[in-house]
Amino acid sequence: MKSNQLNQEQSMQVFSKMISNKVSNGFTLEERNDKLLFAVLSKGGKVVNHSLNFMIFCLTLGLWSFAWLYLTFEASKQKKVLVAIDEEGIPFEERCLVA
């Protein structure tokens, strides 16, 4: 019984460390459950400076349009991550789909 409590304490420490690492990388904590040991974190997308990108687009005679489209549609999306510890005590991280 005591070894089971120790594993629970170790799992909680690993779980807290996972969350603090994500928060230090710019994520914000949206939901945390300490009983089931899971948390949902999110990171806002980048803001695209369209006037700067238009200037680069003009200077490169339109070649910058591919990078500009990528920045507009992919890099500016919000990212969500689920971090958890499963029943066996193994930590995992899963990227969530954002609509």
Order of alpha helices (4+ residues) and beta strands (2+ residues): alpha-beta-beta-alpha-alpha-beta-beta
